[in-house]
Amino acid sequence: MNFRLTLIASARSSSRLAERFDDDRPLDPAGWREVERVAPSLLPLAAAELRYCSPSARSRETGDILGFMPLSQTSLRDCDMGTWRGRTLEEVKEREPEAVDAWLADPGSAPHGGESLSAFINRVGRWLDNRPAGFDDRMLAVADAGVIRAAVTHAMKAPPHCYWNVDVLPLSTVTLIGGAGRWRLCVDREAQL
């Protein structure tokens, strides 16, 4: 059976310049307004029988504001950034420039003591490939941008370094169709199942 999984990027919890690693802040006022603005176009996605979200506050709030009432999945948590958690990239670069260079160059490295990029992509990929059987073939997941980048990288069987080439804007959608090891990317004109 082919599954149709639509991934919805959570709304923002801070400006791009203030983004912090492994950040679990709730939506900021601009994020709330943006969810309310786009809600009518995302409403058709509520037809999905299975609705999931990353456990972050911003993903849960985005899903709740949209009326999806998604089930939190620990496998969809953002990458564990270890000692870098709560710091911006600029702050880490200032203190640990060699570690940042190593992390960006080698998907298997984890100089922060958390999860490597490869391990993160594999974790999200296992979740993606192990969907339950015996239900409507439509699913949705509200997730942090990094989780969506990891899912697309896994689904396209791209090397881990391609993760950095996937841009995910707040409240954007991407649909993956298929099943374990045989996914294809569907670019929809509108959010629909």
FENCOR-V680416 format. One record per run of one state. SS is the DSSP state (@ for helix, = for strand, . for the rest). FROM is the first residue (numbers start at 1). LEN is the number of residues. Records with the same first field share a line. If there is no record, write none. Layout:
# FENCOR-V680416
SS->FROM-LEN + FROM-LEN
This chain:
# FENCOR-V680416
.->1-2 + 10-6 + 19-10 + 48-2 + 55-2 + 66-5 + 77-5 + 85-4 + 96-1 + 106-11 + 130-8 + 144-1 + 156-4 + 166-7 + 179-5 + 187-7
=->3-7 + 50-5 + 71-3 + 138-6 + 173-6 + 184-3
@->16-3 + 29-19 + 57-9 + 74-3 + 82-3 + 89-7 + 97-9 + 117-13 + 145-11 + 160-6
